[in-house]
Amino acid sequence: MPLQFTPVTENFVAHVTGIDLDDPVRASDREAIVEACDRYGVLVFPHQHLSKEALVRFGASFGEVDTTLQKKLLNHIQNRLGTDEVTDISNVDAQGNVAAADHWQTITTIGNRFWHSDGSYKDLPIRYSILNAVTAVGYGGETQYADLRAAYDSLDAVTQELIADKIGIFWSHNTRDWLHIPDSEAERGAFPKVRWPLVRTHPGSGRKVLWCDSKCWGIEGLSPPEARALVHELIEHIGQRERVYSHKWRPGDLVMADNRAVVHRGRRFIHAERREMRRVETNDDVHSLGYA
Ligand SMILES: [Fe+2]
């Protein structure tokens, strides 16, 4: 069966069939996947039960696989999967059991429930985030994706004008501070704050995107209260139902998202249920405007 893309809406989210990601990706398929990701932002590949190695190989066919988050922060919590290239997105402890509610692994993933683009807080952010479900929960646990291109297009003219030349300051610990997660000073400083324009152009589609997420700590030229109120408002706009796709996971689902075009968040689930996903990320090649 040939590679086939079935769109959910005209320009946002497509289901992909006719490919087994256990095998190396052919050059022509790779090109078609990149093109589809430029258009749809999110691609859903069902029935892909991948080993860690196959997942890394799939990611590596789209760019350099990121290891900085694992090395700088997550390996200090646990490294159950034993690799810097695959992140353990789970509520499972190092012994393989469902972690307690107050376990550091559990606490540290709560920040994922806020809208974010992976790596927006880094000078060199993430281009593709690839999630592969090992187990899925009954209640909740969806990953929701929101379209930053449609979010920009649907802003009113006054707001578009207001943010046209604004620069946001993004910080890895913005949400963790808000959640009162007691990280050390070293952890809080692991990723220095970076500056990004609030309006960017997506290189693959030429469309403008509203570049704002829960890591946005401030906006240059606005008072801190004005900035934080505006960030809150913009994120609320991004997360409006008509711009959101909610993915209910089944084991073997693989979702590839373009962080330059969409934000995502994980939804709450019943803690005692085992939720286990693996993630590979590729680095982008566009740097921020520098450190704040
Ligand atoms: Fe994420």
Boltz pocket constraint, residues with backbone or C-beta under 6 A from the ligand:
constraints:
  - pocket:
      binder: B
      contacts: [[A, 112], [A, 116], [A, 117], [A, 118], [A, 264]]
      max_distance: 6.0
